[in-house]
Amino acid sequence: MLGPLGRFPQRVARAVNARLRRGRERLLELRYGVSTAEHVYHEDLGLDTENRVWHDPSDWIAIRKALAPLRVGPDDVFVDFGSGLGRALIVASTLPFRRVVGVELAAELNTRARRNLVRSRIRRRAGKVEVITADALEWPIPPDLTVAYLYCPFTGDVFRRVIDKLLESLDENPRPLRLVYNYPFEHNQLLRTGRLRVLSVIPATWPRKTSAADVIVTYLVLPRDEALAAEYIARFPRRIGRSEEWLGEYEPGFALEKPARLGGVVAERPAGKP
Ligand SMILES: C[S@@+](CC[C@H](N)C(=O)[O-])C[C@H]1O[C@@H](n2cnc3c(N)ncnc32)[C@H](O)[C@@H]1O
């Protein structure tokens, strides 16, 4: 039931939240000496857009909160599928991964990501950090990849084919593999493979937005061998908290939306449809 002021207080709270986020974002870019905040659209780079999502960076603090609890070590290799201007790579490189790899379609973004990686004022703990220009569909999954990060880089058929490749790689080289999915537009598609178990769900922004889609879900990707799967399930326990709904098919709709000059809504997942 809305009070006499209608939705006014919610709108004010949202506007204040958005300003806080933008202010904090600017401060962190200055602090790290990088430039990763821009939205970049494939249309403006002359690239095909079908099932591909434009550049929008992960939230600095949320990505850290998603990656730090994974307790990675020198056996772990991180890959950001659709690494854009390199923000998630910068955060991952502060953790003791053996390798941190970015795979990005747009060469122009990669040039800037490399510059950001060189300039970033952070304490780097990862071994090698590299950025590769490739379509994730064509890129061979490394057999030692253990943490896959996706900030909603692609949808539909492209997403399905990349996940199939990831599962094939796990079948060929069984290993502990975790998938960290920011803005999990294709959550239901992932669950339908029957090979993923939700480990945690955290807000994808700070301060937190109210949209149901603004979360980062971490999954354990299960090997086919049941004994090995049981071993990994025991090794990587769930920390779900209040987000039980992400354990099953996710109902509420959410959308991917570009500016009006590029056509507005790109893809919408209507409520009640997987
Ligand atoms: C939402 S941005 C995420 C940027 C970065 N991962 C981060 O978290 O800050 C998605 C990125 O995926 C890239 N992308 C889209 N389709 C791709 C594909 N098929 N192969 C590789 N990169 C792709 C886009 O160019 C864009 O930079």
The ligand as a Tripos MOL2 file, in Angstrom:
@<TRIPOS>MOLECULE
LIG
   27    29     1     0     0
SMALL
NO_CHARGES

@<TRIPOS>ATOM
      1 C1         29.2660   -6.3750  -19.2590 C.3       1 LIG1
      2 S1         30.8810   -6.2410  -19.9440 S.3       1 LIG1
      3 C2         31.8980   -6.9050  -18.6560 C.3       1 LIG1
      4 C3         33.2750   -6.2860  -18.5530 C.3       1 LIG1
      5 C4         34.2270   -6.8780  -17.5190 C.3       1 LIG1
      6 N1         34.1340   -8.3090  -17.4850 N.3       1 LIG1
      7 C5         33.9470   -6.3560  -16.1240 C.2       1 LIG1
      8 O1         33.4200   -7.1410  -15.3420 O.co2     1 LIG1
      9 O2         34.2420   -5.1980  -15.8250 O.co2     1 LIG1
     10 C6         30.8020   -7.5560  -21.1660 C.3       1 LIG1
     11 C7         32.0140   -7.6350  -22.0860 C.3       1 LIG1
     12 O3         31.9170   -8.8370  -22.8580 O.3       1 LIG1
     13 C8         32.4470   -8.6070  -24.1570 C.3       1 LIG1
     14 N2         31.9100   -9.6440  -25.0630 N.ar      1 LIG1
     15 C9         30.6500   -9.7610  -25.5400 C.ar      1 LIG1
     16 N3         30.5350  -10.8650  -26.3190 N.ar      1 LIG1
     17 C10        31.7560  -11.4620  -26.3320 C.ar      1 LIG1
     18 C11        32.2810  -12.6300  -26.9450 C.ar      1 LIG1
     19 N4         31.4970  -13.4250  -27.7110 N.pl3     1 LIG1
     20 N5         33.5780  -12.9500  -26.7330 N.ar      1 LIG1
     21 C12        34.3780  -12.1550  -25.9550 C.ar      1 LIG1
     22 N6         33.9440  -11.0330  -25.3540 N.ar      1 LIG1
     23 C13        32.6430  -10.6830  -25.5220 C.ar      1 LIG1
     24 C14        31.9720   -7.1920  -24.4640 C.3       1 LIG1
     25 O4         32.7240   -6.6010  -25.5150 O.3       1 LIG1
     26 C15        32.1390   -6.5010  -23.1140 C.3       1 LIG1
     27 O5         33.4010   -5.9040  -22.9980 O.3       1 LIG1
@<TRIPOS>BOND
     1     1     2 1
     2     2     3 1
     3     2    10 1
     4     3     4 1
     5     4     5 1
     6     5     6 1
     7     5     7 1
     8     7     8 2
     9     7     9 1
    10    10    11 1
    11    11    12 1
    12    11    26 1
    13    12    13 1
    14    13    14 1
    15    13    24 1
    16    14    15 ar
    17    14    23 ar
    18    15    16 ar
    19    16    17 ar
    20    17    18 ar
    21    17    23 ar
    22    18    19 1
    23    18    20 ar
    24    20    21 ar
    25    21    22 ar
    26    22    23 ar
    27    24    25 1
    28    24    26 1
    29    26    27 1
@<TRIPOS>SUBSTRUCTURE
     1 LIG1         1 GROUP 0 **** ****
